[in-house]
Amino acid sequence: MWWIYALLSALFASLTAIFAKIGVSNVNSDLATAIRTVIILVVAWGIVLFKGENKGLQHISRYSLIFLILSGLATGLSWIFYFKALQVGQVSKVAPVDKLSVALTIVLSVIFLHEALTLKTAIGALLIITGTFVLIA
């Protein structure tokens, strides 16, 4: 079932790039990011409240909260730089470079999470990196 969610994520990430490129054409990229963030905030909290999942808020450990905050900061910075790149670059070149995050995540997961790096995963990461350079050259 995870792969269905992953495919939906890829679909919506693709639509995000297309819609964002159109949206930032005459708007400051930081302002565009802020508008997008408000929409995401409303949707995410709407889902949490609708499903009654806000009851777990008081049970979040300090450790988890610190890393959720760090993740949020990283996401925000990613979006700010992504929108700026979309504003000045071609979406067909910006999106593949952004997806280098997949290869970087593999490397960082080995370093920080001590996940096993299989030959298949290493080859996949190298293909992503190579494909990105082919697309942007």
N, C-alpha and C positions, 0 to 999 in steps of 0.2 A: 504493500500500500504506500510505502514511503516514496516510491518512484513516481506515483501519480502526483503527489504533492510537489515533488521536485520538478516534474514537467510543468505543472501549473505555475510554479515559481519562475521557471525559465520563460514561459509565455508572458507572464505579467511583467517580468524584468525587461523583456523585449518591447512590450507596449510602453513601458515606462520610458525607455530610450526614445522611442518615436514621439510620444506625446510631449516629453520634456523638450526635445529639440524644437518642436513647433512652439511650445510655450515660452521658451527663453529667447525667442527670436527678437523681441523688442522689450524685454524685461531684464533688469539686473539679475544676475544668476543667484546672488545671495537672497534677494527678495523672493525669487522663484522657489528656492529651497525652503525658505521660511513658510511660504504658502503651502507647499507640498507637505511640510512637517505638520502643520495644523490639521490638514485633512487626515493624515495618517493617525495623528493623536486622537481625533474624534472617532474615526473608524475603529481603531484598536480598543479604546475604552468602551465604545458602544458594544463591541463584541463581548468584552469581559463582563460588563454589567448585564447584558442580555442573558449570558450564560450563567450568571451568578458566581463567577470565578473570582470576584474581588474579595471574597471571604478569606482567601489564602494569603492576602497581603500582609497580615500581621505575623504570619509564620515564616516569612522569608528571612533567612539568616543574614547576618552582617556580611559574611563571606560572599554569599550569592549576590547580595545587593551591591557590593563593591564591584564585582565583575559585570553585573548587569549595567551599572553606571558606566564602567569603562567601555563596554560594548556599545552603549548608546552614544558615548562621545566619539568612538571610532566610526559608527554609522553616520553621525552628523558630519564629521569631517569628510568621510567618503562621499556623501551626497553633495557637500559644498564644492569639492573638487570635481566631481562628476558633472555637475551642472555647469561649472565654469568651462570645463573641457568641451561639453556639448555646445555651449554658446559660441566658442571660437573654432571648434573643429567639426569635421564630418562625423555624423553618428555612426557611419559604417567603419570608421577607424577608431572612434572613441570607445564604442561598445566592446570590441575585441580586446583592447588594452585593459579595459576595466575587468574583463573576464580573466586576465592574468591572475586575478585574486584566487582563482581555483588552484593554480599551480603554487602560488605563495602559501595558500592555506595548507596544502599537502606538506610543504617543507616545514611550516610552523607547527603543524600537528605532530610531526615527527620530533621536532626539537622540544616543544613545550608540553605536549600531551603524551609523549613517548609512544605514539602509535607506530605500528610496524610499517616500514616502507617496503612494499613488495616490488618485484621487478615490473609487474604489470602496472602498478601505480606510478612508478618512476617513468616508465615509457609513456604512459598517458600524460603525465605532467610535461615531459619533454615535447610531446606532440602538440600540446596546448601552446607552449611557448613558441615552438616553431611555427605553428599555424598563425599565431598572433603576428609574428614578424612577417610572414608571407602576406597577410591581409593588409598590414599598414605600410609595407614597402612601396 
